[in-house]
Amino acid sequence: MTREDEGSGDLLDTNLRDEIELVSDLVVAASGSERHFTRDEVDALLGVVHTVPAGPAAETLDEAAAHTDEGAHG
C-alpha cells in the first residue's frame, strides 16, 4: 500500500480480495447444487492442483484422505 492509498481511506488487500472471490465462487456453485461437494470438487472449483508424491508417503496420504472422506459422508 502506498502513502497515497493510505491517505485516500481505501483499504487495498489483494490477498483478502482474492480469498473473498474464491469464497464467492464456492457460494455461487453451492447455491446451484442440491448436495454437498466432495473435497475434489471443491479443489476443482478453487483451481487447486495436486501433485502426486511417490513412495510410502503417497500411500499414507491416500489412506488419510479416504478416512477423511468417509467421515464427511457418514
N, C-alpha and C positions, 0 to 999 in steps of 0.2 A: 504494500500500500504506500502510495506516495504522500507527501505532505499536502498536495492539492486534494487528494481523495479524502484525507482526514479532515481538511477544512470544509469540504462540501457536505459533511454529515453522512455520506453514503458509506455503507459497510461493504467492502468487496472481499469476499472469501470464496475463491474459486473452488476449493476443495469441498466446502459446505454446499455450495451451489450444485456441484456435480453429484454429491450424495443425495440431495433433495430431488434432483432429476431422476436418479435411479429409483428412489423410493416411489416417486410419482409414476414411473413406468410400471413398477410392480403393482401399485394400487389400480391403475387402469386395466392391466392384464387380469388381475384377480376379480375385478368387478364384472368382467365378461365371462367368468368361469363359475360353474356350479360345484366345483370340487377343489380340494387343496392341491397345490402344486407340489411335485416331488422336488427334492433337492437339486436334481439335474435340470429340471425345468426352470427353477429359479436361477440357477447358474447361467443357463442359456439366455434367459431374459436380461440378465445383468451383463452378459458378454464375458463371463468368466471362462478362461481357457485353462484346462487341467493338463499338467504334464504327468506322464506315467513314469513313476520310479521303477527301477529294475531290482530284482533280488528279493530277499526276505522282507524288507521294509514294505514292498508293494503288497505282499500277502497280508501283513498286519493292517495296512490301510484299508484293504478290501474288506477284511473282517470287521473292522471298526465301523466302516460305512454301512455294512449290512446290518450290524447291530443297531446303529442309529436309525436307519430307515425302518426297521421292524418296530422300534419304539414309537416312531412317528405315526405309523399306520395302525397300531394296535391299541 
